[in-house]
Amino acid sequence: MLAHAPGFLATAAKREIAFEEVYVDIIKRAFLPKLMGPTDKDRQRLLTALQKAIDGKVVAKGEHFFLKNKQGDLEFTLLAEGMRKLALIWLLIQNGTLLSGSVLFWDEPEANLNPALMGDVVEVILELQRMGVQVFLTTHNYVLLKEFDLRKQKDDQIRYLSLFRDETEAVVAKASDSYLGVDPNAIAATFSDLYDRELKRSLGGIKP
């Protein structure tokens, strides 16, 4: 949404557009200036981690957002979608939108993201949770789930929900406080099947 920010709010205020109201809220919050006063240690740690992941800081010039780094000011339209998502999180932390008591909904954080950054994203999400931000995530990615499983600490509050259809085609949700307790787990089952077929091929067994 940051790439579409120029003119978006003015258009949304006067015209019917095919965007949900939540996108207007996101851009309004992205335009908020930095909080007054020094940045507390928890927020600064998160900002530093995100700056390392996106290799720079986010700056706004008028209604245009740029990634500022050693290469100069890069327009958001030139950045990968995954980088833009992380940049938005950086902005919302910097301007105080994501503070204790706030809620973050994030649909498939792994989408369009460099796999090497998966661990960094999970660490940021865990830190937000430790700061008192409630985070709701949806994912179909095994690596993301395992990163949570491997990186979580004793006092982290994580709950896994598995959504599936029962024999009557009704949607059912099963909850677990641990990744191993997720059942059914179509993501893990698919990954295990892939691994088994690769192992058979490596050992000269049945062709996949």
MIPA-510455 format. One record per residue (C-alpha): y, z, x; residue number from 0; residue in one letter. Coordinates in nm, 4 decimals, always signed. Each point is the difference from the previous one (the first is absolute). Layout:
N
py	pz	px	torfi	mikol
Y	Z	X	NUM	A
...
//
This chain:
208
py	pz	px	torfi	mikol
+0.0000	+0.0000	+0.0000	0	M
+0.2385	+0.0553	+0.2904	1	L
-0.0184	-0.3718	+0.0771	2	A
+0.1177	-0.0717	-0.3572	3	H
+0.2743	+0.2645	+0.0006	4	A
+0.3054	-0.2292	+0.0382	5	P
+0.1441	-0.0491	-0.3482	6	G
-0.3010	+0.1577	-0.1697	7	F
+0.1748	+0.2994	-0.1577	8	L
+0.2910	-0.2065	-0.1289	9	A
-0.2395	-0.2524	-0.1534	10	T
-0.2234	+0.2685	-0.1529	11	A
+0.3027	+0.1679	-0.1592	12	A
+0.1037	-0.3140	-0.1913	13	K
-0.3065	-0.2200	-0.0362	14	R
-0.3568	+0.0152	-0.1264	15	E
-0.2206	-0.0328	+0.3090	16	I
-0.3756	+0.0106	+0.0507	17	A
+0.0042	+0.3248	+0.1959	18	F
-0.0911	+0.3462	-0.1230	19	E
+0.2632	+0.2732	-0.0033	20	E
-0.1758	+0.1747	+0.2872	21	V
+0.1182	-0.2744	+0.2381	22	Y
+0.3609	+0.0703	-0.0939	23	V
-0.0578	+0.3689	+0.0729	24	D
-0.1558	-0.0803	+0.3383	25	I
+0.2940	-0.2100	+0.1156	26	I
+0.2541	+0.2538	-0.1259	27	K
-0.1702	+0.2694	+0.2054	28	R
-0.0305	-0.2245	+0.3031	29	A
+0.3784	-0.0493	-0.0027	30	F
+0.0667	+0.3763	+0.0077	31	L
+0.1703	+0.1073	+0.3257	32	P
-0.1537	+0.2440	+0.2453	33	K
+0.0052	+0.3688	-0.0947	34	L
+0.2831	+0.2078	+0.1428	35	M
-0.0737	+0.2441	+0.2773	36	G
-0.2698	+0.0052	+0.2681	37	P
-0.3452	-0.1396	-0.0779	38	T
-0.2620	+0.2751	-0.0209	39	D
-0.2956	-0.0071	+0.2393	40	K
-0.2591	-0.1127	-0.2551	41	D
+0.2041	-0.2978	-0.1190	42	R
+0.0982	-0.0928	+0.3544	43	Q
-0.3646	-0.0007	+0.1061	44	R
-0.0831	-0.2368	-0.2835	45	L
+0.2966	-0.2261	+0.0708	46	L
-0.0963	-0.0205	+0.3679	47	T
-0.3595	-0.0887	-0.0862	48	A
+0.1127	-0.2734	-0.2393	49	L
+0.2543	-0.1361	+0.2473	50	Q
-0.2830	-0.0380	+0.2502	51	K
-0.2151	-0.1780	-0.2589	52	A
+0.2708	-0.2470	-0.1060	53	I
+0.1495	-0.0218	+0.3496	54	D
+0.3564	+0.0797	-0.1034	55	G
+0.2313	+0.1465	-0.2616	56	K
+0.1203	-0.1318	-0.3348	57	V
+0.3676	-0.0815	-0.0444	58	V
+0.1895	-0.1336	-0.3011	59	A
+0.2874	-0.2461	+0.0183	60	K
+0.1472	-0.0470	-0.3428	61	G
-0.3017	-0.0570	-0.2224	62	E
-0.2175	-0.1381	+0.2800	63	H
-0.2555	+0.2073	+0.1898	64	F
-0.0909	-0.0600	+0.3640	65	F
-0.2513	+0.1387	+0.2477	66	L
+0.2029	+0.0934	+0.3064	67	K
-0.1913	-0.0037	+0.3291	68	N
+0.0174	-0.1425	+0.3528	69	K
-0.0144	-0.3542	-0.1373	70	Q
+0.3121	+0.0576	-0.2107	71	G
+0.0395	+0.0263	-0.3773	72	D
-0.2952	-0.1666	-0.1726	73	L
+0.0456	-0.0989	-0.3645	74	E
-0.2539	+0.1530	-0.2348	75	F
-0.0977	-0.3430	-0.1278	76	T
-0.1446	-0.0676	+0.3474	77	L
-0.2154	+0.3138	+0.0118	78	L
-0.3614	+0.0359	-0.1071	79	A
-0.0442	+0.1691	-0.3381	80	E
-0.1816	+0.2942	+0.1568	81	G
+0.2935	+0.0659	+0.2332	82	M
+0.2421	-0.0133	-0.2928	83	R
-0.2010	+0.2650	-0.1834	84	K
+0.0148	+0.2346	+0.2984	85	L
+0.3708	-0.0709	+0.0385	86	A
+0.0587	+0.1004	-0.3626	87	L
-0.1841	+0.3292	+0.0560	88	I
+0.2185	+0.0573	+0.3073	89	W
+0.3131	-0.0506	-0.2109	90	L
-0.1176	+0.2327	-0.2777	91	L
-0.0783	+0.2752	+0.2507	92	I
+0.3288	-0.0450	+0.1829	93	Q
+0.2173	+0.0153	-0.3127	94	N
-0.1861	+0.2970	-0.1459	95	G
-0.1698	-0.1750	-0.2918	96	T
-0.3415	+0.1133	+0.1223	97	L
+0.0398	+0.3756	+0.0220	98	L
-0.2068	+0.2940	-0.1202	99	S
-0.0600	-0.0304	-0.3733	100	G
+0.0289	-0.3788	-0.0141	101	S
-0.2814	-0.2396	-0.0892	102	V
-0.1036	-0.3191	+0.1794	103	L
-0.2180	-0.2650	-0.1666	104	F
-0.1408	-0.2498	+0.2509	105	W
-0.2271	-0.2838	-0.1060	106	D
-0.2341	-0.1111	+0.2801	107	E
+0.1935	+0.1060	+0.3147	108	P
-0.2384	-0.2132	+0.2070	109	E
+0.1132	-0.3269	-0.1620	110	A
+0.1613	-0.2383	+0.2528	111	N
-0.0121	+0.2750	+0.2620	112	L
-0.1086	-0.0444	+0.3612	113	N
-0.3351	+0.1887	+0.0181	114	P
+0.1181	+0.1671	+0.3208	115	A
+0.2672	+0.1811	-0.2041	116	L
-0.2415	+0.1413	-0.2577	117	M
-0.0319	+0.3343	+0.1779	118	G
+0.3778	+0.0320	+0.0358	119	D
+0.0486	-0.0598	-0.3731	120	V
-0.2614	+0.2607	-0.0908	121	V
+0.1620	+0.2522	+0.2336	122	E
+0.3391	-0.0586	-0.1652	123	V
-0.1518	+0.0460	-0.3469	124	I
-0.1711	+0.3221	+0.1075	125	L
+0.3259	+0.1307	+0.1458	126	E
+0.1843	-0.0787	-0.3245	127	L
-0.2652	+0.1986	-0.1875	128	Q
+0.0483	+0.2933	+0.2395	129	R
+0.3738	-0.0134	-0.0717	130	M
-0.0639	+0.0399	-0.3724	131	G
+0.0085	-0.3647	-0.1121	132	V
-0.2696	-0.0872	-0.2535	133	Q
-0.1527	-0.3359	+0.0878	134	V
-0.2112	-0.2245	-0.2242	135	F
-0.1822	-0.2839	+0.1759	136	L
-0.2285	-0.2771	-0.1140	137	T
-0.2175	-0.1840	+0.2494	138	T
-0.3030	-0.2238	+0.0425	139	H
-0.0043	+0.0488	+0.3769	140	N
-0.2768	+0.1861	+0.1843	141	Y
+0.2030	+0.0500	+0.3181	142	V
+0.2873	+0.1654	-0.1860	143	L
-0.2362	+0.2413	-0.1744	144	L
-0.1785	+0.0886	+0.3234	145	K
+0.3324	+0.0561	+0.1769	146	E
+0.0838	+0.2614	-0.2632	147	F
-0.3443	+0.1537	+0.0394	148	D
+0.0302	+0.0204	+0.3808	149	L
+0.3658	+0.1024	+0.0252	150	R
+0.0339	+0.2590	-0.2744	151	K
+0.0425	+0.3623	+0.0995	152	Q
-0.1461	+0.3105	-0.1587	153	K
+0.3025	+0.0768	-0.2181	154	D
+0.0678	-0.3589	-0.1116	155	D
-0.0349	-0.0473	-0.3742	156	Q
-0.1802	-0.3287	-0.0583	157	I
-0.1907	-0.1013	-0.3103	158	R
-0.1998	-0.3203	-0.0358	159	Y
-0.0438	-0.1724	-0.3351	160	L
-0.2630	-0.2669	-0.0560	161	S
+0.0641	-0.2261	-0.3009	162	L
-0.2886	-0.1980	-0.1473	163	F
-0.1440	-0.1230	-0.3291	164	R
-0.2993	+0.1763	-0.1549	165	D
-0.2785	-0.1577	-0.2050	166	E
+0.2331	-0.0253	-0.3011	167	T
+0.2652	-0.1816	+0.2089	168	E
+0.2344	+0.2970	-0.0316	169	A
+0.2084	+0.0852	+0.3070	170	V
-0.1149	+0.3279	+0.1551	171	V
+0.1585	+0.2051	+0.2793	172	A
-0.1903	+0.2298	+0.2331	173	K
+0.1891	+0.2300	+0.2354	174	A
-0.0931	+0.1502	+0.3351	175	S
+0.1788	+0.2135	+0.2579	176	D
-0.1847	-0.1779	+0.2826	177	S
-0.0606	-0.3620	+0.0876	178	Y
-0.3751	+0.0558	+0.0233	179	L
+0.0043	+0.1275	-0.3571	180	G
+0.1390	-0.3255	-0.1417	181	V
-0.2655	-0.1385	-0.2345	182	D
-0.0356	-0.2791	-0.0827	183	P
+0.1665	-0.1448	+0.3079	184	N
-0.0035	-0.3796	-0.0190	185	A
+0.2202	-0.0257	+0.3102	186	I
-0.2421	+0.1932	+0.2228	187	A
-0.3019	-0.1759	-0.1529	188	A
+0.1469	-0.3426	+0.0766	189	T
+0.0870	+0.1006	+0.3548	190	F
-0.3511	+0.1406	+0.0555	191	S
-0.1560	-0.3207	-0.1308	192	D
+0.2146	-0.2057	+0.2369	193	L
-0.1002	+0.2209	+0.2929	194	Y
-0.3699	-0.0215	-0.0897	195	D
+0.0097	-0.3802	-0.0151	196	R
+0.1817	-0.0181	+0.3336	197	E
-0.2589	+0.2328	+0.1545	198	L
-0.2888	-0.2111	-0.1303	199	K
+0.1563	-0.3143	+0.1412	200	R
+0.0588	+0.1660	+0.3381	201	S
-0.3636	+0.1086	+0.0124	202	L
-0.1186	-0.3466	-0.0932	203	G
-0.1124	+0.0947	-0.3472	204	G
+0.0702	-0.1517	-0.3372	205	I
+0.2869	-0.2452	-0.0082	206	K
+0.3043	+0.1156	-0.2049	207	P
//
